[in-house]
Amino acid sequence: MHSSVTATAEDILSAERRAGTRHILSFVYFTFICYLSIGLPLAVLPPYVHLRMGLSAMLAGLVISTQYIATLASRPWAGRISDRAGAKVSVLWGMGACTSSGAMLVVASALHLIPWLSFSALIVSRLILGVGESLGSTGSTLWGITSAGQESTAKVISFNGISTYGAMALGAPLGVVLDARWGLSSIGLLTILVGAVSLMLAYRKPPVPVVPGVHLPFSQVMGRVAPHGMGLALGGMCYSVLATFITLFYASRNWNGAALCLTAFGVAFIVARLLFIQTINRFGGFPVAMVCFSVESLGLLLLWLAHSPWTAMAGSALGGFGFSLVFPAIGVEAVKRVTEQNRGTALGVYTAFSDVSFFLTGPLAGAVIGMYGYASVFLFALICVLAALGIVVVLRHFQGDAAENF
């Protein structure tokens, strides 16, 4: 009797440790490295291609968008690798790809006197990095969820988001400083260093067992997760239009401090995630997403009607606060739609919809601005977020029927 009670207590303690923040961060770290690798050259490459190499602005934009295309295309593949070969394998490949992308940056820098060869090396670097993002972030998320337990899904996804935005926020200015002092090759060398160290750390971590069972065809996983992904894509328009057009919006009003809007968004985003992540487990993903979209809509309304930089900053902060829990809240519900052995593929498909949001924002919102002016882009995003709210309301309404059919 005593031994069984002791064993039960030890099991509870072990489960608590697995669900602890430190344990989860040991997996989320690999997501941080993926997005640090992305952030480091992000602000450097467009002027490098356009101003230093003398190539067109279109090609400068192509260097950036190439990575997103590769990420979008490889998300489902990364999910299948995580499900069938194991999350650790996916992370190992992801860290290796990030390291390789850094090596190609060094090659591009060495070939700077031959612009087209240098540009080709940059494209290869971005393609590899896009695949590395898919493998590393999808694998680390699934690795963390499987290790910490299904009940920690929201917490793992939430800390992954903090790692994503935190790494980008750190990487971009650090990359500018490195490039100014030592050139593009220094960014490549730092990427190689952090990628190689992370590869060794991932190799030393114990794997989690691959869950046996039937792996659903990709089309079935897509069908089950796509409505949730559409809600994510539409809800993500707030951040997408802010990141893309807030500088031009401020310039059109002759305002200063556009960067502070993004800072306000980021600070509110992180604060909300740290304070309210437990609400998903307490109230459910759909109710939390509905509240989030309502707050996000209010922020976009303020941005659309803004007549001063302070109003715009307040709207941006509300947008960040509202958007903060959207990804984990809907993601928890999306993962429930598939069996355990298909979670990696489901996460890959679901996350791909956020890539779609970023990819489509430029041309769609740009067309709106061309017809109605810069402020209209926030009304466009508001309509998208309200559509996302409608999707979540419908999904919640049919949640019971879907669970019975599943």
Backbone torsions as a table, in degrees:
resi	resn	phi	psi	omega
1	MET	NA	-49.8	-179.4
2	HIS	-61.1	-42.7	-178.1
3	SER	-64.8	-37.6	179.9
4	SER	-67.8	-38.5	177.1
5	VAL	-64.2	-42.5	178.3
6	THR	-61.5	-43.6	179.6
7	ALA	-61.8	-41.5	179.0
8	THR	-63.2	-43.0	178.5
9	ALA	-61.9	-40.7	178.7
10	GLU	-65.6	-38.2	178.5
11	ASP	-64.1	-41.5	179.0
12	ILE	-63.7	-44.8	178.9
13	LEU	-61.9	-41.8	178.9
14	SER	-62.5	-42.2	179.1
15	ALA	-64.1	-39.1	179.0
16	GLU	-65.0	-39.5	178.3
17	ARG	-65.2	-40.5	-179.8
18	ARG	-65.0	-32.8	-179.3
19	ALA	-87.8	-2.5	-177.8
20	GLY	-69.2	156.2	-176.5
21	THR	-60.3	-43.1	-178.3
22	ARG	-61.6	-41.0	179.6
23	HIS	-64.6	-43.5	-179.9
24	ILE	-65.9	-40.2	-179.6
25	LEU	-63.4	-26.8	179.1
26	SER	-66.4	-19.7	175.1
27	PHE	-97.6	-39.9	179.5
28	VAL	-62.2	-24.8	177.7
29	TYR	-50.4	-38.2	-176.6
30	PHE	-70.3	-31.4	171.8
31	THR	-64.4	-41.7	178.3
32	PHE	-57.1	-43.2	-178.8
33	ILE	-66.5	-39.2	177.0
34	CYS	-56.7	-49.2	-174.2
35	TYR	-81.9	-20.3	169.1
36	LEU	-66.6	-41.2	177.3
37	SER	-62.4	-33.8	177.7
38	ILE	-74.3	-42.7	-175.5
39	GLY	-69.4	-34.6	-175.2
40	LEU	-54.6	-48.8	-178.8
41	PRO	-92.7	1.6	-168.7
42	LEU	-60.8	-45.9	-178.5
43	ALA	-87.0	-7.5	-175.4
44	VAL	-95.2	-38.9	-171.5
45	LEU	-64.3	-44.1	-179.6
46	PRO	-57.9	-50.2	176.7
47	PRO	-67.6	-29.6	177.6
48	TYR	-61.4	-46.0	-178.0
49	VAL	-72.5	-44.4	-172.2
50	HIS	-80.8	-46.1	-173.2
51	LEU	-91.1	-43.2	-177.3
52	ARG	-83.2	-42.7	-178.7
53	MET	-85.9	-16.0	177.5
54	GLY	77.1	18.8	178.5
55	LEU	-89.6	169.1	-172.7
56	SER	-70.1	160.8	176.5
57	ALA	-64.3	-30.8	178.6
58	MET	-63.3	-42.9	178.7
59	LEU	-68.6	-33.0	176.0
60	ALA	-62.9	-40.6	176.6
61	GLY	-68.7	-34.9	-180.0
62	LEU	-62.6	-36.1	179.0
63	VAL	-59.0	-39.4	-179.9
64	ILE	-75.8	-47.4	-174.2
65	SER	-69.2	-24.6	179.4
66	THR	-56.1	-40.0	-179.6
67	GLN	-64.1	-41.3	-179.3
68	TYR	-66.5	-36.4	177.4
69	ILE	-63.2	-45.7	179.7
70	ALA	-63.6	-39.2	179.0
71	THR	-63.9	-47.9	-179.1
72	LEU	-60.1	-43.6	-177.0
73	ALA	-69.1	-29.7	-173.0
74	SER	-99.0	-4.7	-179.0
75	ARG	-56.2	-53.7	-179.0
76	PRO	-61.1	-37.9	178.7
77	TRP	-62.7	-42.8	178.4
78	ALA	-62.4	-38.1	177.6
79	GLY	-63.6	-41.5	179.7
80	ARG	-66.3	-38.4	176.8
81	ILE	-62.1	-43.9	-179.8
82	SER	-62.0	-39.7	-179.2
83	ASP	-71.1	-40.3	-168.5
84	ARG	-99.1	-36.3	179.3
85	ALA	-99.8	-19.7	179.5
86	GLY	115.2	146.5	-179.0
87	ALA	-63.1	-34.5	179.5
88	LYS	-62.2	-41.6	178.9
89	VAL	-60.8	-42.8	179.3
90	SER	-61.9	-42.7	179.3
91	VAL	-66.6	-41.2	178.3
92	LEU	-59.4	-46.0	177.7
93	TRP	-64.2	-38.2	179.6
94	GLY	-64.5	-44.5	178.5
95	MET	-65.8	-36.9	176.5
96	GLY	-64.0	-39.0	179.2
97	ALA	-67.5	-41.5	177.3
98	CYS	-60.7	-42.1	177.5
99	THR	-61.7	-43.4	179.9
100	SER	-65.2	-36.6	178.7
101	SER	-63.7	-36.7	175.8
102	GLY	-64.2	-39.2	178.2
103	ALA	-62.1	-39.1	179.6
104	MET	-70.4	-27.9	172.8
105	LEU	-64.8	-40.3	177.0
106	VAL	-62.8	-42.4	177.3
107	VAL	-61.4	-44.3	179.8
108	ALA	-60.9	-40.8	178.7
109	SER	-65.5	-39.9	-179.9
110	ALA	-66.3	-26.2	-177.6
111	LEU	-99.2	20.5	-172.8
112	HIS	-62.0	-22.7	178.4
113	LEU	-77.5	-11.5	176.6
114	ILE	-118.1	86.8	-168.2
115	PRO	-52.5	-42.7	-174.1
116	TRP	-73.9	-32.1	174.3
117	LEU	-68.7	-41.7	178.0
118	SER	-62.9	-43.4	178.6
119	PHE	-62.5	-40.2	178.9
120	SER	-63.0	-40.3	177.8
121	ALA	-64.4	-36.7	177.2
122	LEU	-64.8	-41.3	178.8
123	ILE	-62.2	-43.8	178.3
124	VAL	-62.0	-42.7	178.7
125	SER	-58.9	-44.0	-178.2
126	ARG	-68.7	-38.2	177.9
127	LEU	-63.3	-45.2	179.0
128	ILE	-63.0	-41.1	-178.7
129	LEU	-65.7	-37.5	177.5
130	GLY	-62.1	-42.6	176.7
131	VAL	-67.1	-40.1	178.2
132	GLY	-62.1	-37.4	176.7
133	GLU	-60.9	-46.0	179.9
134	SER	-61.0	-50.2	-177.0
135	LEU	-65.3	-47.3	-175.6
136	GLY	-68.5	-47.6	-175.9
137	SER	-73.1	-41.5	178.2
138	THR	-65.5	-44.8	-179.9
139	GLY	-63.6	-43.6	-178.0
140	SER	-67.9	-36.0	177.7
141	THR	-63.7	-48.9	-179.5
142	LEU	-66.7	-38.6	177.9
143	TRP	-59.4	-45.7	179.4
144	GLY	-65.6	-43.6	-179.8
145	ILE	-63.7	-45.6	-178.1
146	THR	-65.3	-38.6	-178.9
147	SER	-74.8	-42.0	-175.7
148	ALA	-82.8	-23.0	-179.6
149	GLY	109.4	150.7	-176.4
150	GLN	-56.5	-33.6	-178.2
151	GLU	-68.2	-13.2	179.6
152	SER	-100.1	11.9	-177.5
153	THR	-55.0	-49.5	-178.3
154	ALA	-61.9	-40.1	-178.4
155	LYS	-66.4	-42.3	179.4
156	VAL	-64.7	-47.7	-179.9
157	ILE	-62.2	-38.8	-179.4
158	SER	-64.2	-47.7	179.1
159	PHE	-67.4	-28.4	173.1
160	ASN	-62.2	-41.3	178.5
161	GLY	-64.6	-41.8	177.1
162	ILE	-61.7	-40.9	178.0
163	SER	-63.2	-40.3	-179.3
164	THR	-60.6	-56.5	-176.5
165	TYR	-70.4	-35.5	178.3
166	GLY	-65.0	-41.4	179.8
167	ALA	-66.7	-40.1	178.4
168	MET	-65.4	-41.8	-179.9
169	ALA	-64.6	-35.6	177.8
170	LEU	-78.0	-42.0	-172.7
171	GLY	-67.4	-41.7	-174.9
172	ALA	-60.9	-53.2	178.6
173	PRO	-67.6	-34.5	178.0
174	LEU	-63.3	-39.7	178.0
175	GLY	-63.2	-39.5	178.6
176	VAL	-63.0	-42.6	179.7
177	VAL	-64.8	-45.4	-179.8
178	LEU	-61.8	-43.8	-179.0
179	ASP	-65.0	-39.4	-179.1
180	ALA	-65.5	-33.5	-175.7
181	ARG	-91.6	-43.3	-171.9
182	TRP	-127.4	-0.5	176.2
183	GLY	90.8	175.8	-175.7
184	LEU	-61.2	-33.0	-177.5
185	SER	-61.4	-30.5	179.9
186	SER	-66.2	-33.7	175.8
187	ILE	-66.0	-43.1	177.4
188	GLY	-61.6	-42.0	-178.8
189	LEU	-66.8	-40.2	177.5
190	LEU	-65.3	-39.5	177.7
191	THR	-62.5	-41.5	176.7
192	ILE	-60.9	-44.0	-176.9
193	LEU	-63.0	-52.8	-176.6
194	VAL	-68.7	-33.3	178.5
195	GLY	-67.6	-43.5	-178.9
196	ALA	-67.6	-41.8	177.5
197	VAL	-62.4	-42.8	-179.8
198	SER	-66.9	-34.6	176.5
199	LEU	-61.2	-42.7	178.5
200	MET	-67.5	-39.8	178.4
201	LEU	-63.9	-41.2	178.7
202	ALA	-65.2	-38.6	-179.4
203	TYR	-63.0	-34.5	-176.9
204	ARG	-81.4	-16.0	-179.1
205	LYS	-78.1	142.4	179.7
206	PRO	-68.8	139.3	177.8
207	PRO	-76.2	162.1	170.1
208	VAL	-102.1	145.6	-175.8
209	PRO	-65.0	144.1	174.1
210	VAL	-72.8	129.0	-177.0
211	VAL	-73.5	121.2	179.1
212	PRO	-73.4	158.6	178.6
213	GLY	137.9	-175.1	-176.2
214	VAL	-80.4	128.5	174.5
215	HIS	-93.8	121.3	-177.5
216	LEU	-67.6	148.0	171.8
217	PRO	-58.6	149.4	-177.3
218	PHE	-56.5	-38.5	-177.8
219	SER	-61.3	-36.4	179.3
220	GLN	-70.4	-40.9	177.0
221	VAL	-63.0	-43.7	178.3
222	MET	-58.2	-45.8	-178.7
223	GLY	-61.4	-36.2	-178.1
224	ARG	-78.3	-30.7	-173.2
225	VAL	-99.1	-22.1	-173.2
226	ALA	-55.3	-43.9	178.7
227	PRO	-59.6	-38.7	176.8
228	HIS	-66.0	-40.8	178.8
229	GLY	-63.9	-36.4	177.3
230	MET	-63.6	-40.1	176.1
231	GLY	-61.5	-41.5	177.9
232	LEU	-63.8	-46.5	-177.2
233	ALA	-61.8	-45.6	-179.9
234	LEU	-69.0	-39.8	178.7
235	GLY	-66.9	-26.0	-179.7
236	GLY	-78.7	-3.8	-179.1
237	MET	-63.2	-27.8	179.3
238	CYS	-58.2	-54.3	-179.7
239	TYR	-66.5	-38.3	-176.7
240	SER	-61.2	-46.6	-178.5
241	VAL	-72.0	-33.4	176.7
242	LEU	-63.2	-50.8	-177.1
243	ALA	-63.2	-32.8	-174.3
244	THR	-87.7	-38.1	-167.0
245	PHE	-122.3	-1.8	-175.8
246	ILE	-63.9	-35.2	179.2
247	THR	-64.1	-45.2	179.0
248	LEU	-67.2	-36.7	177.5
249	PHE	-61.7	-46.3	178.2
250	TYR	-62.9	-42.2	-179.7
251	ALA	-62.6	-37.2	-179.6
252	SER	-66.4	-23.6	178.3
253	ARG	-99.2	-0.3	-176.3
254	ASN	60.4	39.0	177.4
255	TRP	-100.7	155.5	173.5
256	ASN	-109.2	158.3	173.1
257	GLY	90.6	31.5	179.2
258	ALA	-60.4	-35.3	-178.6
259	ALA	-62.3	-28.1	-180.0
260	LEU	-65.5	-27.5	176.5
261	CYS	-63.7	-43.9	178.7
262	LEU	-67.8	-35.6	176.4
263	THR	-63.8	-44.7	178.9
264	ALA	-61.8	-41.4	177.4
265	PHE	-60.0	-48.6	-176.6
266	GLY	-65.3	-43.6	-180.0
267	VAL	-63.6	-45.9	179.6
268	ALA	-63.9	-37.7	178.6
269	PHE	-58.8	-50.8	-176.9
270	ILE	-68.3	-42.1	-180.0
271	VAL	-60.3	-44.7	-179.4
272	ALA	-64.2	-40.3	179.5
273	ARG	-64.8	-41.5	-178.4
274	LEU	-70.1	-35.3	-175.1
275	LEU	-84.3	-33.1	-166.9
276	PHE	-121.8	12.0	-177.2
277	ILE	-61.5	-31.4	-178.3
278	GLN	-70.4	-15.3	-179.7
279	THR	-64.8	-24.3	-179.9
280	ILE	-67.0	-46.0	177.2
281	ASN	-67.0	-31.0	-175.6
282	ARG	-79.0	-43.5	-173.5
283	PHE	-110.3	-14.1	-177.7
284	GLY	100.8	154.9	-175.5
285	GLY	-66.6	-44.4	-175.6
286	PHE	-66.0	-46.7	177.1
287	PRO	-59.0	-40.9	178.8
288	VAL	-64.6	-42.4	179.2
289	ALA	-62.1	-37.7	179.4
290	MET	-63.4	-43.2	176.7
291	VAL	-64.6	-42.2	-179.0
292	CYS	-60.8	-46.3	-179.6
293	PHE	-65.0	-32.9	177.6
294	SER	-65.5	-44.9	177.8
295	VAL	-65.7	-42.6	179.0
296	GLU	-61.1	-39.8	178.8
297	SER	-62.5	-40.5	178.1
298	LEU	-62.6	-40.9	177.6
299	GLY	-62.6	-42.7	178.7
300	LEU	-66.8	-35.0	176.4
301	LEU	-62.0	-43.2	177.3
302	LEU	-62.4	-41.1	179.2
303	LEU	-64.1	-41.8	-179.3
304	TRP	-64.0	-38.5	-177.0
305	LEU	-94.8	4.6	-171.9
306	ALA	-60.6	131.6	175.3
307	HIS	-117.7	7.4	176.6
308	SER	-153.5	157.5	177.9
309	PRO	-60.0	-32.2	-178.6
310	TRP	-68.0	-37.8	176.8
311	THR	-64.9	-42.4	178.6
312	ALA	-63.1	-39.8	179.4
313	MET	-66.3	-40.1	177.7
314	ALA	-63.5	-41.3	177.1
315	GLY	-63.5	-39.6	178.5
316	SER	-64.4	-42.0	178.9
317	ALA	-63.9	-42.3	177.1
318	LEU	-63.3	-39.1	177.2
319	GLY	-61.8	-43.0	178.4
320	GLY	-66.7	-39.6	178.9
321	PHE	-63.1	-43.1	-179.5
322	GLY	-71.1	-41.8	-176.6
323	PHE	-71.5	-19.1	-171.0
324	SER	-51.6	-47.2	-174.0
325	LEU	-98.3	4.1	-177.4
326	VAL	-61.0	-50.3	-176.1
327	PHE	-60.5	-53.4	180.0
328	PRO	-68.4	-33.8	-176.8
329	ALA	-64.8	-49.1	179.1
330	ILE	-74.6	-32.7	-179.4
331	GLY	-62.7	-38.6	177.1
332	VAL	-59.4	-43.1	179.9
333	GLU	-70.7	-34.1	179.0
334	ALA	-65.5	-43.0	-179.3
335	VAL	-63.8	-32.0	178.9
336	LYS	-64.7	-18.5	-175.5
337	ARG	-79.4	-6.9	179.5
338	VAL	-128.5	162.0	176.3
339	THR	-74.1	166.9	-172.7
340	GLU	-58.4	-37.5	-176.5
341	GLN	-75.7	-1.3	178.8
342	ASN	-116.4	12.2	-174.5
343	ARG	-68.3	-36.1	179.5
344	GLY	-62.1	-44.6	178.2
345	THR	-63.8	-41.4	178.9
346	ALA	-61.9	-43.0	178.0
347	LEU	-63.5	-40.3	178.8
348	GLY	-62.4	-45.5	179.1
349	VAL	-64.6	-46.9	-178.2
350	TYR	-60.3	-47.5	-178.8
351	THR	-65.0	-31.2	180.0
352	ALA	-59.4	-28.6	-179.6
353	PHE	-68.5	-28.8	174.5
354	SER	-69.4	-33.8	174.5
355	ASP	-64.5	-38.8	177.4
356	VAL	-60.6	-41.3	179.6
357	SER	-58.5	-48.2	179.3
358	PHE	-64.4	-39.3	-174.4
359	PHE	-69.3	-37.1	-175.1
360	LEU	-88.6	-16.9	-175.6
361	THR	-59.3	-46.0	-176.5
362	GLY	-54.5	-60.7	-177.4
363	PRO	-67.2	-41.0	-177.4
364	LEU	-68.6	-52.4	-179.4
365	ALA	-67.2	-34.1	176.9
366	GLY	-61.9	-38.5	177.3
367	ALA	-65.7	-39.4	178.0
368	VAL	-63.2	-44.4	179.1
369	ILE	-61.4	-41.3	179.8
370	GLY	-59.5	-31.3	-177.7
371	MET	-92.2	-35.4	-169.3
372	TYR	-126.2	-1.1	178.5
373	GLY	97.9	170.7	-171.4
374	TYR	-67.4	-38.9	-178.0
375	ALA	-62.5	-28.6	-176.8
376	SER	-63.6	-20.4	-178.4
377	VAL	-65.4	-28.9	179.1
378	PHE	-78.1	-30.7	172.4
379	LEU	-67.2	-39.9	176.0
380	PHE	-58.7	-46.3	178.7
381	ALA	-65.3	-37.2	178.2
382	LEU	-60.9	-44.1	178.5
383	ILE	-62.1	-40.9	178.3
384	CYS	-62.3	-43.9	-178.7
385	VAL	-66.6	-38.9	176.8
386	LEU	-64.8	-35.6	175.0
387	ALA	-65.1	-39.3	176.6
388	ALA	-62.9	-40.4	177.0
389	LEU	-60.4	-41.5	177.8
390	GLY	-62.6	-40.1	178.2
391	ILE	-62.0	-44.1	-179.2
392	VAL	-64.9	-39.9	177.8
393	VAL	-60.5	-43.7	179.5
394	VAL	-66.1	-43.6	179.3
395	LEU	-61.4	-40.8	179.1
396	ARG	-66.5	-37.6	-178.5
397	HIS	-63.1	-38.7	-177.5
398	PHE	-95.8	9.5	-176.5
399	GLN	-59.2	-43.9	-179.0
400	GLY	-63.9	-45.6	178.9
401	ASP	-63.8	-39.6	-179.8
402	ALA	-64.9	-39.3	179.3
403	ALA	-64.6	-38.3	179.0
404	GLU	-67.0	-41.3	179.4
405	ASN	-67.9	-35.4	-179.9
406	PHE	-67.4	NA	NA
